Amino acid sequence: MPTVLRLNALRVVIYPADHRPAHVHVWGQGGEAVFILNCPDGPPELREAYGFTTKDVRRIETDLGPHITALCSEWSAIHGDY
């Protein structure tokens, strides 16, 4: 599972054999969250989260925002169309 971005102690992952729509898995601090990227312009949208507080999820969503273009490019490089 390729880590495509790090947000402090969190890993942002795109699985090579995953499904559409374009999304990322965020792992770390005992939790996992999945955000749909809404490519090509965002914003990221929470699909599900486990082990993170609501505050953590909001912070992750905010932190992903500036990286949407790069994350969509990574998704496209691995999977083709969004």
N, C-alpha and C positions, 0 to 999 in steps of 0.2 A: 504494500500500500504506500504509494509515493506521498510523502509530505511535500506539499506545494507552498506552504507558508507557515511561519511560526508567529504567534501572537503571544509574546512573553513566554509563559510556560505551556502554552497550548499549541497543539499540532493541528494544522488544517490539511485534510487528506482528500484526495480524489481517488476512488477505487477504479482500477482499469476495467473491470468487468461489470460496471454498474449500469444503471438504467437512467433514462431521461425522466424528468427534466434535469437540466444541469444543476448540480448541488454539491455541497461539500459536507464532510463530517469533521467536526471539531472535537478533539480528544484532549483530555488532561484534567488534573485536579479531581480525579474520581468521577468525571462526568463525560457525557457525549451529547452533542447537539448536531442536528442536521439542518442546514439552511439551503433553501432553494435560491439560486443566484439571480433568477430573472434576467438572464443575459439578453442583450449585451450591456445594458445600462443599470441593472439593479432596480430597486434596492434588494438586499438579501432579505429573505422571509423565513422565519422559523417554521420548520415542519414538525420537529419533535425534539425533546430534550430530556435527558435523564441525569440526575446527580448534580445539576447546576441549579443555583438559586435563580429566581426571576431577575434579580439585579445582575448576576453573572451573564445571563442570556442577553439582556439588553446591552451590556457592555461589549459582548462578543459581536452582536449584530452591528453595533456602531463601529467597532474596530474593523470588521470585514468590509464595510462600505467603501473606503478609499482603494480597496484592492479588487473591486469587482471586475474591472477591465482585465487585469492580469489573471484572475481566477477563471474568467470566461475563456480567455486564450488558452489556459492550461487544459480546461475541460475540452475545448475544441481540438487541441493537439492530441488528446488521449482518445476522444470519442467521436470526433467529427462534429456534425451539427449539434446545436444546443438542444 
